[in-house]
Amino acid sequence: MLGFLVNEKEIKELEYLLKREMDEILFDFDDNRIDYVVKHAMEERYKILFRLFKRVAAPAECSRYMRKAIHK
């Protein structure tokens, strides 16, 4: 396990960057032109970003970015 120290301003910046990236991925999920394989990679990336986001954001903010489970 690794750790690092950040101040409040840096946490807000991290939160902003993660939100922006997750919003972009969520937008792209609705694009029918994107292949299934690419969407699968996007899903994996989204999971990693969301796990990071949960560490810096308030629970109310996290609920906005939770994805519904997809049954295959």
Jmol script that loads the backbone (N, CA, C; Angstrom):
load data "model"
ATOM      1  N   MET A   1       0.845  -1.175   0.000  1.00  0.00           N
ATOM      2  CA  MET A   1       0.000   0.000   0.000  1.00  0.00           C
ATOM      3  C   MET A   1       0.891   1.239   0.000  1.00  0.00           C
ATOM      4  N   LEU A   2       0.510   2.214  -0.774  1.00  0.00           N
ATOM      5  CA  LEU A   2       1.222   3.481  -0.842  1.00  0.00           C
ATOM      6  C   LEU A   2       0.334   4.590  -0.293  1.00  0.00           C
ATOM      7  N   GLY A   3       0.926   5.641   0.143  1.00  0.00           N
ATOM      8  CA  GLY A   3       0.172   6.784   0.623  1.00  0.00           C
ATOM      9  C   GLY A   3       0.915   8.073   0.309  1.00  0.00           C
ATOM     10  N   PHE A   4       0.185   9.168   0.308  1.00  0.00           N
ATOM     11  CA  PHE A   4       0.828  10.466   0.145  1.00  0.00           C
ATOM     12  C   PHE A   4      -0.014  11.522   0.846  1.00  0.00           C
ATOM     13  N   LEU A   5       0.654  12.601   1.222  1.00  0.00           N
ATOM     14  CA  LEU A   5      -0.016  13.686   1.928  1.00  0.00           C
ATOM     15  C   LEU A   5      -0.437  14.763   0.942  1.00  0.00           C
ATOM     16  N   VAL A   6      -1.646  15.227   1.091  1.00  0.00           N
ATOM     17  CA  VAL A   6      -2.149  16.320   0.264  1.00  0.00           C
ATOM     18  C   VAL A   6      -2.879  17.303   1.160  1.00  0.00           C
ATOM     19  N   ASN A   7      -2.852  18.557   0.763  1.00  0.00           N
ATOM     20  CA  ASN A   7      -3.585  19.543   1.532  1.00  0.00           C
ATOM     21  C   ASN A   7      -5.007  19.685   0.960  1.00  0.00           C
ATOM     22  N   GLU A   8      -5.800  20.496   1.588  1.00  0.00           N
ATOM     23  CA  GLU A   8      -7.218  20.642   1.214  1.00  0.00           C
ATOM     24  C   GLU A   8      -7.382  21.150  -0.223  1.00  0.00           C
ATOM     25  N   LYS A   9      -6.542  22.071  -0.629  1.00  0.00           N
ATOM     26  CA  LYS A   9      -6.617  22.601  -1.994  1.00  0.00           C
ATOM     27  C   LYS A   9      -6.314  21.512  -3.020  1.00  0.00           C
ATOM     28  N   GLU A  10      -5.321  20.679  -2.717  1.00  0.00           N
ATOM     29  CA  GLU A  10      -4.968  19.591  -3.625  1.00  0.00           C
ATOM     30  C   GLU A  10      -6.063  18.534  -3.690  1.00  0.00           C
ATOM     31  N   ILE A  11      -6.736  18.295  -2.584  1.00  0.00           N
ATOM     32  CA  ILE A  11      -7.866  17.357  -2.583  1.00  0.00           C
ATOM     33  C   ILE A  11      -8.982  17.866  -3.485  1.00  0.00           C
ATOM     34  N   LYS A  12      -9.281  19.150  -3.391  1.00  0.00           N
ATOM     35  CA  LYS A  12     -10.322  19.736  -4.246  1.00  0.00           C
ATOM     36  C   LYS A  12      -9.938  19.626  -5.723  1.00  0.00           C
ATOM     37  N   GLU A  13      -8.671  19.818  -6.030  1.00  0.00           N
ATOM     38  CA  GLU A  13      -8.203  19.700  -7.409  1.00  0.00           C
ATOM     39  C   GLU A  13      -8.314  18.251  -7.896  1.00  0.00           C
ATOM     40  N   LEU A  14      -7.928  17.309  -7.055  1.00  0.00           N
ATOM     41  CA  LEU A  14      -8.075  15.892  -7.397  1.00  0.00           C
ATOM     42  C   LEU A  14      -9.540  15.544  -7.652  1.00  0.00           C
ATOM     43  N   GLU A  15     -10.399  16.020  -6.767  1.00  0.00           N
ATOM     44  CA  GLU A  15     -11.838  15.764  -6.904  1.00  0.00           C
ATOM     45  C   GLU A  15     -12.353  16.332  -8.232  1.00  0.00           C
ATOM     46  N   TYR A  16     -11.944  17.535  -8.556  1.00  0.00           N
ATOM     47  CA  TYR A  16     -12.368  18.167  -9.805  1.00  0.00           C
ATOM     48  C   TYR A  16     -11.904  17.366 -11.022  1.00  0.00           C
ATOM     49  N   LEU A  17     -10.631  16.965 -11.032  1.00  0.00           N
ATOM     50  CA  LEU A  17     -10.091  16.202 -12.166  1.00  0.00           C
ATOM     51  C   LEU A  17     -10.774  14.848 -12.319  1.00  0.00           C
ATOM     52  N   LEU A  18     -11.022  14.171 -11.207  1.00  0.00           N
ATOM     53  CA  LEU A  18     -11.693  12.872 -11.267  1.00  0.00           C
ATOM     54  C   LEU A  18     -13.128  13.016 -11.766  1.00  0.00           C
ATOM     55  N   LYS A  19     -13.825  14.036 -11.279  1.00  0.00           N
ATOM     56  CA  LYS A  19     -15.201  14.282 -11.751  1.00  0.00           C
ATOM     57  C   LYS A  19     -15.228  14.532 -13.250  1.00  0.00           C
ATOM     58  N   ARG A  20     -14.313  15.347 -13.712  1.00  0.00           N
ATOM     59  CA  ARG A  20     -14.258  15.681 -15.138  1.00  0.00           C
ATOM     60  C   ARG A  20     -14.020  14.444 -15.990  1.00  0.00           C
ATOM     61  N   GLU A  21     -13.093  13.620 -15.556  1.00  0.00           N
ATOM     62  CA  GLU A  21     -12.777  12.403 -16.309  1.00  0.00           C
ATOM     63  C   GLU A  21     -13.947  11.418 -16.277  1.00  0.00           C
ATOM     64  N   MET A  22     -14.568  11.261 -15.109  1.00  0.00           N
ATOM     65  CA  MET A  22     -15.707  10.340 -15.012  1.00  0.00           C
ATOM     66  C   MET A  22     -16.894  10.841 -15.822  1.00  0.00           C
ATOM     67  N   ASP A  23     -17.134  12.150 -15.823  1.00  0.00           N
ATOM     68  CA  ASP A  23     -18.211  12.710 -16.642  1.00  0.00           C
ATOM     69  C   ASP A  23     -17.987  12.418 -18.117  1.00  0.00           C
ATOM     70  N   GLU A  24     -16.754  12.532 -18.559  1.00  0.00           N
ATOM     71  CA  GLU A  24     -16.421  12.256 -19.960  1.00  0.00           C
ATOM     72  C   GLU A  24     -16.681  10.794 -20.307  1.00  0.00           C
ATOM     73  N   ILE A  25     -16.283   9.898 -19.421  1.00  0.00           N
ATOM     74  CA  ILE A  25     -16.515   8.470 -19.654  1.00  0.00           C
ATOM     75  C   ILE A  25     -18.006   8.168 -19.662  1.00  0.00           C
ATOM     76  N   LEU A  26     -18.744   8.725 -18.717  1.00  0.00           N
ATOM     77  CA  LEU A  26     -20.194   8.496 -18.671  1.00  0.00           C
ATOM     78  C   LEU A  26     -20.866   8.986 -19.951  1.00  0.00           C
ATOM     79  N   PHE A  27     -20.412  10.111 -20.464  1.00  0.00           N
ATOM     80  CA  PHE A  27     -20.951  10.643 -21.712  1.00  0.00           C
ATOM     81  C   PHE A  27     -20.664   9.680 -22.866  1.00  0.00           C
ATOM     82  N   ASP A  28     -19.451   9.149 -22.908  1.00  0.00           N
ATOM     83  CA  ASP A  28     -19.049   8.248 -23.989  1.00  0.00           C
ATOM     84  C   ASP A  28     -19.747   6.895 -23.920  1.00  0.00           C
ATOM     85  N   PHE A  29     -20.194   6.475 -22.748  1.00  0.00           N
ATOM     86  CA  PHE A  29     -20.917   5.205 -22.634  1.00  0.00           C
ATOM     87  C   PHE A  29     -22.183   5.206 -23.493  1.00  0.00           C
ATOM     88  N   ASP A  30     -22.775   6.359 -23.692  1.00  0.00           N
ATOM     89  CA  ASP A  30     -24.014   6.454 -24.473  1.00  0.00           C
ATOM     90  C   ASP A  30     -23.771   6.499 -25.977  1.00  0.00           C
ATOM     91  N   ASP A  31     -22.531   6.566 -26.390  1.00  0.00           N
ATOM     92  CA  ASP A  31     -22.202   6.638 -27.812  1.00  0.00           C
ATOM     93  C   ASP A  31     -22.232   5.234 -28.421  1.00  0.00           C
ATOM     94  N   ASN A  32     -23.172   5.000 -29.320  1.00  0.00           N
ATOM     95  CA  ASN A  32     -23.348   3.682 -29.932  1.00  0.00           C
ATOM     96  C   ASN A  32     -22.239   3.334 -30.926  1.00  0.00           C
ATOM     97  N   ARG A  33     -21.462   4.310 -31.335  1.00  0.00           N
ATOM     98  CA  ARG A  33     -20.395   4.061 -32.300  1.00  0.00           C
ATOM     99  C   ARG A  33     -19.178   3.404 -31.660  1.00  0.00           C
ATOM    100  N   ILE A  34     -19.104   3.445 -30.334  1.00  0.00           N
ATOM    101  CA  ILE A  34     -17.952   2.892 -29.634  1.00  0.00           C
ATOM    102  C   ILE A  34     -18.132   1.382 -29.469  1.00  0.00           C
ATOM    103  N   ASP A  35     -17.106   0.631 -29.843  1.00  0.00           N
ATOM    104  CA  ASP A  35     -17.109  -0.822 -29.817  1.00  0.00           C
ATOM    105  C   ASP A  35     -17.203  -1.362 -28.384  1.00  0.00           C
ATOM    106  N   TYR A  36     -17.742  -2.574 -28.257  1.00  0.00           N
ATOM    107  CA  TYR A  36     -17.902  -3.220 -26.954  1.00  0.00           C
ATOM    108  C   TYR A  36     -16.564  -3.366 -26.225  1.00  0.00           C
ATOM    109  N   VAL A  37     -15.520  -3.743 -26.934  1.00  0.00           N
ATOM    110  CA  VAL A  37     -14.206  -3.942 -26.318  1.00  0.00           C
ATOM    111  C   VAL A  37     -13.701  -2.634 -25.717  1.00  0.00           C
ATOM    112  N   VAL A  38     -13.887  -1.555 -26.433  1.00  0.00           N
ATOM    113  CA  VAL A  38     -13.465  -0.238 -25.938  1.00  0.00           C
ATOM    114  C   VAL A  38     -14.303   0.156 -24.725  1.00  0.00           C
ATOM    115  N   LYS A  39     -15.599  -0.115 -24.783  1.00  0.00           N
ATOM    116  CA  LYS A  39     -16.460   0.218 -23.644  1.00  0.00           C
ATOM    117  C   LYS A  39     -16.081  -0.594 -22.415  1.00  0.00           C
ATOM    118  N   HIS A  40     -15.650  -1.829 -22.630  1.00  0.00           N
ATOM    119  CA  HIS A  40     -15.202  -2.651 -21.501  1.00  0.00           C
ATOM    120  C   HIS A  40     -13.963  -2.022 -20.853  1.00  0.00           C
ATOM    121  N   ALA A  41     -13.030  -1.554 -21.657  1.00  0.00           N
ATOM    122  CA  ALA A  41     -11.833  -0.884 -21.138  1.00  0.00           C
ATOM    123  C   ALA A  41     -12.224   0.411 -20.414  1.00  0.00           C
ATOM    124  N   MET A  42     -13.207   1.115 -20.962  1.00  0.00           N
ATOM    125  CA  MET A  42     -13.693   2.342 -20.314  1.00  0.00           C
ATOM    126  C   MET A  42     -14.303   2.022 -18.953  1.00  0.00           C
ATOM    127  N   GLU A  43     -15.023   0.912 -18.884  1.00  0.00           N
ATOM    128  CA  GLU A  43     -15.645   0.488 -17.623  1.00  0.00           C
ATOM    129  C   GLU A  43     -14.576   0.204 -16.572  1.00  0.00           C
ATOM    130  N   GLU A  44     -13.515  -0.469 -16.968  1.00  0.00           N
ATOM    131  CA  GLU A  44     -12.415  -0.755 -16.037  1.00  0.00           C
ATOM    132  C   GLU A  44     -11.769   0.542 -15.551  1.00  0.00           C
ATOM    133  N   ARG A  45     -11.553   1.458 -16.454  1.00  0.00           N
ATOM    134  CA  ARG A  45     -10.961   2.761 -16.091  1.00  0.00           C
ATOM    135  C   ARG A  45     -11.880   3.519 -15.147  1.00  0.00           C
ATOM    136  N   TYR A  46     -13.181   3.483 -15.434  1.00  0.00           N
ATOM    137  CA  TYR A  46     -14.156   4.172 -14.593  1.00  0.00           C
ATOM    138  C   TYR A  46     -14.121   3.618 -13.167  1.00  0.00           C
ATOM    139  N   LYS A  47     -14.025   2.299 -13.035  1.00  0.00           N
ATOM    140  CA  LYS A  47     -13.986   1.683 -11.708  1.00  0.00           C
ATOM    141  C   LYS A  47     -12.786   2.182 -10.905  1.00  0.00           C
ATOM    142  N   ILE A  48     -11.644   2.272 -11.556  1.00  0.00           N
ATOM    143  CA  ILE A  48     -10.432   2.755 -10.882  1.00  0.00           C
ATOM    144  C   ILE A  48     -10.606   4.212 -10.458  1.00  0.00           C
ATOM    145  N   LEU A  49     -11.108   5.040 -11.365  1.00  0.00           N
ATOM    146  CA  LEU A  49     -11.317   6.459 -11.050  1.00  0.00           C
ATOM    147  C   LEU A  49     -12.319   6.629  -9.921  1.00  0.00           C
ATOM    148  N   PHE A  50     -13.380   5.823  -9.934  1.00  0.00           N
ATOM    149  CA  PHE A  50     -14.404   5.940  -8.897  1.00  0.00           C
ATOM    150  C   PHE A  50     -13.847   5.531  -7.531  1.00  0.00           C
ATOM    151  N   ARG A  51     -13.017   4.501  -7.510  1.00  0.00           N
ATOM    152  CA  ARG A  51     -12.399   4.102  -6.234  1.00  0.00           C
ATOM    153  C   ARG A  51     -11.530   5.232  -5.680  1.00  0.00           C
ATOM    154  N   LEU A  52     -10.787   5.903  -6.542  1.00  0.00           N
ATOM    155  CA  LEU A  52      -9.999   7.054  -6.109  1.00  0.00           C
ATOM    156  C   LEU A  52     -10.904   8.184  -5.626  1.00  0.00           C
ATOM    157  N   PHE A  53     -11.977   8.414  -6.377  1.00  0.00           N
ATOM    158  CA  PHE A  53     -12.914   9.491  -6.053  1.00  0.00           C
ATOM    159  C   PHE A  53     -13.541   9.271  -4.678  1.00  0.00           C
ATOM    160  N   LYS A  54     -13.873   8.025  -4.355  1.00  0.00           N
ATOM    161  CA  LYS A  54     -14.487   7.731  -3.058  1.00  0.00           C
ATOM    162  C   LYS A  54     -13.578   8.108  -1.899  1.00  0.00           C
ATOM    163  N   ARG A  55     -12.282   8.118  -2.141  1.00  0.00           N
ATOM    164  CA  ARG A  55     -11.334   8.439  -1.075  1.00  0.00           C
ATOM    165  C   ARG A  55     -11.260   9.933  -0.777  1.00  0.00           C
ATOM    166  N   VAL A  56     -11.642  10.778  -1.729  1.00  0.00           N
ATOM    167  CA  VAL A  56     -11.494  12.220  -1.524  1.00  0.00           C
ATOM    168  C   VAL A  56     -12.821  12.966  -1.474  1.00  0.00           C
ATOM    169  N   ALA A  57     -13.900  12.363  -1.937  1.00  0.00           N
ATOM    170  CA  ALA A  57     -15.175  13.076  -2.046  1.00  0.00           C
ATOM    171  C   ALA A  57     -16.130  12.702  -0.910  1.00  0.00           C
ATOM    172  N   ALA A  58     -17.089  13.570  -0.698  1.00  0.00           N
ATOM    173  CA  ALA A  58     -18.138  13.318   0.287  1.00  0.00           C
ATOM    174  C   ALA A  58     -19.071  12.212  -0.226  1.00  0.00           C
ATOM    175  N   PRO A  59     -19.662  11.442   0.677  1.00  0.00           N
ATOM    176  CA  PRO A  59     -20.564  10.364   0.249  1.00  0.00           C
ATOM    177  C   PRO A  59     -21.709  10.830  -0.652  1.00  0.00           C
ATOM    178  N   ALA A  60     -22.227  12.013  -0.417  1.00  0.00           N
ATOM    179  CA  ALA A  60     -23.306  12.530  -1.262  1.00  0.00           C
ATOM    180  C   ALA A  60     -22.831  12.742  -2.700  1.00  0.00           C
ATOM    181  N   GLU A  61     -21.592  13.191  -2.855  1.00  0.00           N
ATOM    182  CA  GLU A  61     -21.019  13.371  -4.189  1.00  0.00           C
ATOM    183  C   GLU A  61     -20.794  12.023  -4.858  1.00  0.00           C
ATOM    184  N   CYS A  62     -20.368  11.049  -4.091  1.00  0.00           N
ATOM    185  CA  CYS A  62     -20.093   9.715  -4.639  1.00  0.00           C
ATOM    186  C   CYS A  62     -21.356   9.077  -5.213  1.00  0.00           C
ATOM    187  N   SER A  63     -22.470   9.283  -4.549  1.00  0.00           N
ATOM    188  CA  SER A  63     -23.711   8.660  -5.023  1.00  0.00           C
ATOM    189  C   SER A  63     -24.100   9.164  -6.405  1.00  0.00           C
ATOM    190  N   ARG A  64     -23.706  10.359  -6.744  1.00  0.00           N
ATOM    191  CA  ARG A  64     -24.008  10.916  -8.072  1.00  0.00           C
ATOM    192  C   ARG A  64     -23.278  10.153  -9.179  1.00  0.00           C
ATOM    193  N   TYR A  65     -22.128   9.590  -8.859  1.00  0.00           N
ATOM    194  CA  TYR A  65     -21.298   8.930  -9.864  1.00  0.00           C
ATOM    195  C   TYR A  65     -21.373   7.410  -9.809  1.00  0.00           C
ATOM    196  N   MET A  66     -22.226   6.851  -8.949  1.00  0.00           N
ATOM    197  CA  MET A  66     -22.374   5.401  -8.890  1.00  0.00           C
ATOM    198  C   MET A  66     -23.085   4.919 -10.136  1.00  0.00           C
ATOM    199  N   ARG A  67     -22.558   3.827 -10.707  1.00  0.00           N
ATOM    200  CA  ARG A  67     -23.176   3.246 -11.894  1.00  0.00           C
ATOM    201  C   ARG A  67     -24.080   2.101 -11.484  1.00  0.00           C
ATOM    202  N   LYS A  68     -25.125   1.902 -12.251  1.00  0.00           N
ATOM    203  CA  LYS A  68     -26.008   0.772 -11.995  1.00  0.00           C
ATOM    204  C   LYS A  68     -25.331  -0.493 -12.462  1.00  0.00           C
ATOM    205  N   ALA A  69     -25.600  -1.575 -11.763  1.00  0.00           N
ATOM    206  CA  ALA A  69     -25.016  -2.866 -12.132  1.00  0.00           C
ATOM    207  C   ALA A  69     -25.593  -3.312 -13.476  1.00  0.00           C
ATOM    208  N   ILE A  70     -24.715  -3.810 -14.322  1.00  0.00           N
ATOM    209  CA  ILE A  70     -25.133  -4.303 -15.636  1.00  0.00           C
ATOM    210  C   ILE A  70     -25.095  -5.820 -15.588  1.00  0.00           C
ATOM    211  N   HIS A  71     -26.253  -6.439 -15.817  1.00  0.00           N
ATOM    212  CA  HIS A  71     -26.336  -7.903 -15.810  1.00  0.00           C
ATOM    213  C   HIS A  71     -26.043  -8.420 -17.203  1.00  0.00           C
ATOM    214  N   LYS A  72     -25.108  -9.363 -17.272  1.00  0.00           N
ATOM    215  CA  LYS A  72     -24.730  -9.913 -18.580  1.00  0.00           C
ATOM    216  C   LYS A  72     -25.230 -11.312 -18.711  1.00  0.00           C
TER     217      LYS A  72
END
end "model"
wireframe off; spacefill off
backbone 0.3
color backbone group
